[in-house]
Amino acid sequence: MFRTLFLTVLVLVIAIGGGAGSVWLALNASEGIGAVAIGGWTAYPDVGTRNADTYSKARFAREGGLALGRAEGIAFAAQRDSGGAALRRECTYTIEGALPSARFWTIYAADEQRIVLPPPTRRVPALHSLEMLRTVDGAIKITISSHPAPGNWLGVTGKGPMQLVLTLYDTPSATAARVLEIELPQVLRTGCDE
Amino acid sequence: MNRLVYALLVGLVGAGIVHISVLFLLPHFTERDAWSQLSQVSDFYTPTSITGTTATTPLIRSVDPLFSAVACRFDLDDGVVHVQAPGRVPFWSMSVYDRNGQNIFSFNDRTSADGKVNFVVLTPAQTIEVRKQLPEEFINSVFVESDIDQGIVVVRAFVPDRTWRTAIDDFLSGVSCALR
């Protein structure tokens, strides 16, 4: 009698605990599923659509976001610089290179949960392509730093890890098939505060 | 001993079943998704700002800081939804999401007929009904046919700089999300 009870409880504990626990682990570990990586930037063209896989759908439902549609745009996030080190708010970075064709794009710094970082006093938290200062050949160079910088300066404040989010709006590259064809600028680290 | 091994095996098979059921049921029962958060602050057919001002945190995460957006919930079982907004802005886009926040359909100001926000969300069956006798107010509308009943419409507008803020806020507060 006692043995039967023990075995029943054991079965239930393994089934419910193991089942729920494995879902929890899988949702926290499935960050990279469905990702498209281009030179340090990653995008999730299918997350938030019906084409997403089951794990992405479940994770997305828990996060409570509303993803941009194909006709709206696509967001890329960079967590690491071109040397492979994690991006930090106390460091200075420059972004250089060509950007794919889009009507316009925006760039902002965010924390790990993709919440926009507070900008320095009287600055806006994001830059966009229509206000960029360009070199004579049309290329762009953006400085991301907590210290003021000449040219295109994206100010950040605080300490700790950050990510950069580059969103292209009204672009032909928003579909999963076309997204691999594009090139994105490099994030170079130029220095860090002690 | 045999019974213990048997119990472990049954437990593992059960864990697999629980894993799969939790995974598939999670999107339907979560209280953290966009629909649940919207339903806490506004009723059906009520356009609500999801970006918030600089002082308040946005209702929906991961919205571009250079954008303002309004969302409204609808239920196609009640009838078709007509979304309109007067005025022009540098860039606007819209998306239709289903009950689980999955993007069903989207377009922007260049894909609409005259650059104005004017579209109707309806089911295939309602399309047939509406096409029989096209109402006057739908003549310039874009028809968004979707096989969903409940859903969310989001209109986003680009705010290039602070001087545009008032104009964009006026534009978005003019968004109407009406049941016809």
Interface residues (C-beta under 8 A of the other chain):
Chain A: R3 L7 T8 L10 V11 L12 V13 I14 A15 I16 G17 G18 G19 A20 S22 V23 A26 G48 T49 R50 A52 T54 Y55 K57 A58 F60 A61 R62 E63 G64 G65 L66 A67 L68 G69 R70 A71 E72 G73 A75 R103 F104 T106 Y108 Q113 R114 I115 V116 V124 P125 A126 H128 L130 E131 V165 T167 Y169 D170
Chain B: R3 L4 A7 L8 V10 G11 L12 V13 G14 A15 G16 I17 V18 H19 S21 V22 L23 F24 L26 P27 T30 R32 D33 A34 S36 Q37 I50 I60 R61 S62 V63 D64 P65 L66 A71 F91 S93 S95 Y97 D98 N100 G101 Q102 N103 I104 F105 S106 F107 N108 R110 T111 I152 V154 R156 F158 P160 D161 R162
